[in-house]
Amino acid sequence: MSKKWEFLYLSQEDCIKAGGTDMSGAMKAAERSFFLHGKGDFIQPGKPVIRWGGPETEETIGRIMSMPSWLGGEQYSEELEKRGLIGIVNTAGIKFIPARPSNPQKYGRPRSSALFIIVDPDTLIPACVMDGAIVSAMRTGAAAGVAAKYLANPDSKIFGLVGASVQGRAQLMGMKKAIPSLEICKVYDINKKTAVKFAKEMRDCSQMEIEVAKSAEIALGEADVISTATIASTPYIKAEWYKEGVFHAESSFWDTYTDALRVMDLIFVDDWFQVKHHGVDVSWRAVRDGVIEESRITGNLGEVVVGIKKGRTDKKQRILFNPIGLAIHDLSEAHRVYENAKQMGIGKKIKLYRDPNAWLKKIHF
Ligand SMILES: NC(=O)c1ccc[n+]([C@@H]2O[C@H](COP(=O)([O-])OP(=O)(O)OC[C@H]3O[C@@H](n4cnc5c(N)ncnc54)[C@H](O)[C@@H]3O)[C@@H](O)[C@H]2O)c1
């Protein structure tokens, strides 16, 4: 048997060719990881974060996160198939994601960039190294979309969005896929040019009317479904902005005042352990600061997906989904793109070694 080992390298362009920007596929991958989370068929340690200062500096100075996980599925393969959720994963991977908020303005580079490694399930040797930025953005929009599918009113018409950059785009596509009745997106960004560009570029692909709002309050005040995806480091969303029946996915961290959570009938997260561990999300800060009781956190969305907990039971309920972002979502989505790439013959094979022991004879002073 040959001793050489090759892994597949997928650039951003390769990921696009392999379906990385397909929101329908990303939603299936996200629902698969929510489902397996609800079943407990995953391993996901608390993610290490390098941050320069306290949690609030993530949005001003930056951070680096490493997000390892293992995701199963073997024992649920029939149910996954019945639900149309792609298939099993049964392997592990890690996302390495540094983010520098000043990048767009200072260097014309994205705030965050990422690499993802997937291992061979038998040997645990890296089998794929791929761009992780597309996976990361798509799985975040898809996670919010899956949450909307389970928690928003299905006849919602108005989508209010604050933050019109990378995540804003993924949020729009995830929400429209989940709630096809959405007709209008009212978008606000602190940088008006960003919002105008967003409106121009997203109209056709989202099949929605897009209005640039003059303020966050105007964007959100009449919304049935809300997404916030900014790098705000001080809150601006007040309780009185939420109309009856609203569903709000807060994927960024500081947009909403903690006391606005008091008007929420239900508060779901993606994983309460991870939310507490990271210590930034508004749901955690509201509990930590005694604004709401911990018992007001209704649960993890996976529990709704598998049917252990109820989601929306009344049209009038105001519901918050506050995800910190899970490594298993990255893994599920990266695995989907990797499997597509293998089937389609996309990517470049790169040699890890010809002989894994050759270097041992080369050690020298
Ligand atoms: N929870 C998750 O799973 C998850 C995953 C990925 C990213 N995120 C978070 O989503 C956020 C957005 O990510 P991105 O990649 O789009 O960032 P980005 O830096 O590309 O864009 C942020 C946008 O927010 C706008 N903005 C900043 N402050 C604002 C304010 N007060 N009001 C309105 N707009 C404001 C900026 O002008 C910019 O257009 C980040 O906080 C990131 O950490 C969360």
The ligand as a Gaussian input file, in Angstrom:
#p B3LYP/6-31G(d) Opt

LIG

0 1
 N      -23.887000      34.219000      15.395000
 C      -23.283000      33.733000      14.350000
 O      -23.378000      32.552000      14.046000
 C      -22.450000      34.620000      13.481000
 C      -21.753000      34.082000      12.398000
 C      -21.023000      34.925000      11.583000
 C      -20.972000      36.282000      11.877000
 N      -21.637000      36.772000      12.944000
 C      -21.607000      38.197000      13.259000
 O      -22.355000      38.911000      12.276000
 C      -21.906000      40.254000      12.266000
 C      -21.805000      40.769000      10.842000
 O      -20.839000      40.035000      10.111000
 P      -20.329000      40.553000       8.665000
 O      -19.342000      39.558000       8.213000
 O      -21.477000      40.879000       7.799000
 O      -19.560000      41.880000       9.113000
 P      -19.078000      43.101000       8.231000
 O      -18.046000      43.826000       9.009000
 O      -18.769000      42.670000       6.841000
 O      -20.402000      44.021000       8.140000
 C      -20.974000      44.655000       9.248000
 C      -21.958000      45.707000       8.744000
 O      -22.598000      46.305000       9.869000
 C      -22.709000      47.709000       9.638000
 N      -22.856000      48.374000      10.935000
 C      -21.937000      48.501000      11.920000
 N      -22.471000      49.123000      12.981000
 C      -23.774000      49.377000      12.678000
 C      -24.851000      49.973000      13.386000
 N      -24.717000      50.449000      14.621000
 N      -26.044000      50.059000      12.753000
 C      -26.196000      49.596000      11.488000
 N      -25.222000      49.023000      10.775000
 C      -24.020000      48.910000      11.365000
 C      -21.412000      48.054000       8.883000
 O      -21.501000      49.283000       8.185000
 C      -21.269000      46.836000       7.964000
 O      -21.942000      47.038000       6.736000
 C      -20.591000      40.267000      13.060000
 O      -20.842000      40.758000      14.345000
 C      -20.236000      38.814000      13.184000
 O      -19.478000      38.531000      14.339000
 C      -22.386000      35.970000      13.743000

